[in-house]
Amino acid sequence: MRRSLVVAALLLAGVLLGASRSSAGQTQGTALFGSIGDAGITVTDSQGARVTHLDPGSYHLTVNDQSDFHNFHLQGPGVDVTTGVEFIGKLTFDVNLSDGTYIYICDVHPMSLRGSFAVGNAPTPEPSPAPKPSPAKLVLTSGPGFSIKLKTSAGKAVKTLKTGTYTVVVRDRSASHNAHVIAPGFNRATTVPFVGTKTWKVKLAKPGALRYQCDIHAAEGMRGSAKIVR
């Protein structure tokens, strides 16, 4: 009798363990990794290889969004997940992929930052053409408090710039401030009532200084500069 009870207990433990493993596998799914930033947009597997074809099933997608003026958007049969344009960090999504083609893009730059992969019986898509080189990107934020900051797309403060062409995303966050950029051959500003985002292309052709400020509160410290070098 005692032996029978021991055998029954072992069998029950095995059943519970198997159920637990099965449940954990269904929850996690196969790992996929998405990335978006100045270097481009990708979806890779756990080995770091770019994904072109997958079997239908559950997947655990971890997205590394490295820029606050791009986003990562995956869409296809039964799936529509995205990070925010201004979000920087990692987000995870549990997705169930079925037969069909899935496209991932940056909604702000859908023609240059895009890719795709097939699932199940869908044909493997042709490789996306390499994006054309684009100007380096900077972000100038004025307000909402008494601060104005110039940063790279990765969030680092800008102290030195090489000559060349830059895309400056200007974020004016307060109707009490403005954003003004002055550089050799360039002088442009938002208006004080304006609140929103503008994009300027700035060509720095020679060494000197790039200055930025809120014209109303420059004397109170809302100003800064970066050295321009060759």
C-alpha positions as CSV (number, residue, x, y, z in Angstrom):
1,M,0.0,0.0,0.0
2,R,2.8,2.4,1.0
3,R,4.6,1.6,-2.3
4,S,1.5,2.4,-4.3
5,L,1.1,5.8,-2.6
6,V,4.8,6.7,-3.4
7,V,4.3,5.7,-7.1
8,A,1.1,7.7,-7.3
9,A,2.8,10.8,-5.8
10,L,5.7,10.5,-8.2
11,L,3.4,10.3,-11.2
12,L,1.4,13.3,-10.0
13,A,4.6,15.3,-9.6
14,G,5.6,14.4,-13.1
15,V,2.3,15.5,-14.5
16,L,2.4,18.8,-12.7
17,L,6.0,19.5,-13.8
18,G,5.2,18.7,-17.4
19,A,2.2,21.0,-17.3
20,S,4.3,23.8,-15.7
21,R,6.9,23.5,-18.4
22,S,4.2,23.5,-21.1
23,S,2.6,26.6,-19.7
24,A,5.9,28.4,-19.4
25,G,6.8,27.6,-23.0
26,Q,3.4,28.9,-24.2
27,T,3.8,32.2,-22.2
28,Q,7.4,33.0,-23.3
29,G,7.4,31.9,-26.9
30,T,10.5,32.0,-29.1
31,A,12.7,35.0,-28.6
32,L,13.0,37.7,-31.3
33,F,14.8,41.0,-31.0
34,G,13.8,44.3,-32.7
35,S,16.0,47.4,-33.0
36,I,15.5,50.9,-34.2
37,G,18.1,53.8,-34.3
38,D,20.3,55.8,-36.5
39,A,22.0,52.6,-37.7
40,G,18.7,51.3,-39.1
41,I,15.8,49.0,-38.2
42,T,16.1,45.2,-37.8
43,V,14.5,42.1,-36.5
44,T,16.9,39.3,-35.4
45,D,16.8,35.9,-33.8
46,S,18.6,34.8,-30.6
47,Q,21.8,34.2,-32.6
48,G,21.8,37.7,-34.0
49,A,20.8,36.7,-37.5
50,R,18.4,38.9,-39.4
51,V,15.0,37.2,-39.6
52,T,13.6,36.5,-43.1
53,H,11.3,33.5,-42.5
54,L,9.6,32.1,-39.4
55,D,7.3,29.2,-38.5
56,P,3.8,30.2,-37.3
57,G,3.5,30.3,-33.5
58,S,4.0,32.4,-30.4
59,Y,7.0,34.8,-30.2
60,H,8.4,37.0,-27.5
61,L,9.7,40.2,-29.2
62,T,12.0,42.6,-27.3
63,V,12.4,45.9,-29.0
64,N,15.4,48.2,-28.3
65,D,14.3,51.7,-29.3
66,Q,17.4,53.9,-29.3
67,S,16.0,57.2,-30.7
68,D,13.4,59.7,-29.7
69,F,12.5,60.6,-33.3
70,H,12.1,57.1,-34.6
71,N,9.8,54.3,-33.6
72,F,9.5,50.6,-34.2
73,H,6.2,49.4,-35.7
74,L,5.5,45.7,-36.5
75,Q,2.3,44.9,-38.4
76,G,0.9,41.9,-40.2
77,P,-1.8,39.2,-39.9
78,G,-3.2,39.6,-36.3
79,V,-0.3,41.8,-35.1
80,D,0.0,45.6,-34.8
81,V,2.5,46.7,-32.1
82,T,4.6,49.8,-31.8
83,T,6.9,51.9,-29.6
84,G,6.3,55.6,-29.3
85,V,8.3,58.1,-31.4
86,E,9.7,59.9,-28.4
87,F,10.2,56.7,-26.4
88,I,13.8,55.5,-25.7
89,G,14.3,52.1,-24.0
90,K,13.2,48.5,-24.3
91,L,9.7,47.2,-24.7
92,T,8.5,43.6,-25.0
93,F,5.6,42.2,-26.9
94,D,4.1,38.7,-27.0
95,V,2.9,38.1,-30.5
96,N,1.2,35.2,-32.3
97,L,2.4,35.0,-35.9
98,S,0.4,33.2,-38.6
99,D,0.9,32.6,-42.4
100,G,1.6,35.9,-44.1
101,T,4.1,38.7,-44.5
102,Y,5.0,41.0,-41.6
103,I,6.4,44.5,-42.1
104,Y,8.3,46.6,-39.6
105,I,8.9,50.3,-40.2
106,C,9.6,53.6,-38.5
107,D,6.3,55.5,-39.0
108,V,8.2,58.8,-39.3
109,H,10.6,57.4,-42.0
110,P,8.7,54.5,-43.6
111,M,10.5,54.6,-46.9
112,S,14.1,54.5,-45.6
113,L,13.6,52.6,-42.3
114,R,11.7,49.4,-43.2
115,G,12.0,45.6,-43.4
116,S,9.9,42.5,-43.6
117,F,9.8,38.7,-43.1
118,A,7.5,35.8,-44.1
119,V,5.7,33.4,-41.8
120,G,4.6,29.9,-42.8
121,N,3.7,29.4,-46.4
122,A,4.2,33.0,-47.4
123,P,7.1,33.6,-49.8
124,T,10.3,35.1,-48.4
125,P,10.3,38.8,-49.3
126,E,13.1,40.3,-51.3
127,P,15.8,42.0,-49.1
128,S,15.1,45.7,-48.5
129,P,17.5,48.1,-50.3
130,A,20.1,49.7,-48.1
131,P,18.9,53.1,-46.9
132,K,20.6,56.1,-48.4
133,P,22.9,58.0,-46.1
134,S,21.1,60.8,-44.3
135,P,22.4,63.8,-42.4
136,A,23.4,63.4,-38.8
137,K,20.5,64.2,-36.4
138,L,20.4,66.5,-33.4
139,V,17.6,67.4,-31.0
140,L,17.1,70.9,-29.6
141,T,14.6,71.1,-26.8
142,S,13.4,74.4,-25.4
143,G,11.3,74.3,-22.2
144,P,8.9,73.6,-20.7
145,G,10.9,74.9,-17.8
146,F,13.8,77.4,-18.0
147,S,16.2,75.1,-19.9
148,I,17.3,74.7,-23.5
149,K,19.4,71.6,-24.5
150,L,21.0,70.4,-27.7
151,K,21.6,66.6,-27.8
152,T,22.4,63.8,-30.2
153,S,19.7,61.4,-31.2
154,A,21.2,59.0,-28.6
155,G,20.6,61.7,-25.9
156,K,24.2,62.9,-25.4
157,A,24.9,66.6,-24.8
158,V,26.5,68.3,-27.9
159,K,29.7,70.3,-27.2
160,T,31.5,69.9,-30.5
161,L,30.3,69.4,-34.1
162,K,32.2,68.6,-37.2
163,T,31.5,70.6,-40.4
164,G,28.8,69.1,-42.5
165,T,25.0,68.9,-42.8
166,Y,22.7,68.2,-39.9
167,T,19.0,67.6,-39.4
168,V,18.0,69.5,-36.2
169,V,14.7,68.4,-34.7
170,V,13.5,71.5,-32.7
171,R,11.1,70.8,-29.9
172,D,9.5,74.0,-28.6
173,R,7.7,73.0,-25.4
174,S,6.4,76.3,-24.1
175,A,4.4,79.3,-25.4
176,S,6.6,81.4,-23.1
177,H,9.9,80.4,-24.8
178,N,11.2,80.1,-28.3
179,A,14.1,78.2,-29.9
180,H,16.8,80.1,-31.8
181,V,19.7,78.6,-33.7
182,I,22.6,80.8,-35.0
183,A,25.6,79.4,-36.9
184,P,27.8,80.6,-39.8
185,G,25.4,81.0,-42.7
186,F,22.3,79.9,-40.6
187,N,19.9,81.9,-38.4
188,R,16.4,80.6,-37.7
189,A,14.0,80.7,-34.7
190,T,10.5,79.6,-33.7
191,T,8.1,82.2,-32.5
192,V,7.3,82.7,-28.8
193,P,3.7,81.6,-28.9
194,F,4.5,78.5,-31.0
195,V,4.4,75.1,-29.2
196,G,5.3,72.0,-31.3
197,T,8.1,70.4,-33.4
198,K,10.0,71.7,-36.4
199,T,12.8,70.1,-38.4
200,W,15.6,72.2,-39.9
201,K,18.4,71.2,-42.1
202,V,21.6,73.1,-41.0
203,K,24.7,73.2,-43.1
204,L,27.9,73.9,-41.1
205,A,30.4,74.8,-43.9
206,K,33.2,76.3,-41.8
207,P,34.6,76.2,-38.3
208,G,33.1,78.5,-35.7
209,A,30.3,78.2,-33.2
210,L,26.7,77.1,-33.2
211,R,24.7,79.0,-30.6
212,Y,21.2,78.2,-29.4
213,Q,19.0,80.1,-27.1
214,C,15.5,81.3,-26.0
215,D,15.6,84.9,-27.1
216,I,13.3,86.0,-24.2
217,H,15.3,84.3,-21.4
218,A,18.8,84.1,-22.7
219,A,20.0,86.4,-19.9
220,E,18.5,84.0,-17.4
221,G,20.6,81.1,-18.7
222,M,18.5,79.7,-21.5
223,R,21.4,79.5,-24.0
224,G,24.2,77.3,-25.0
225,S,26.8,76.7,-27.7
226,A,28.8,74.0,-29.6
227,K,32.2,74.4,-31.2
228,I,32.3,73.7,-34.9
229,V,35.5,72.0,-36.1
230,R,36.7,70.4,-39.3
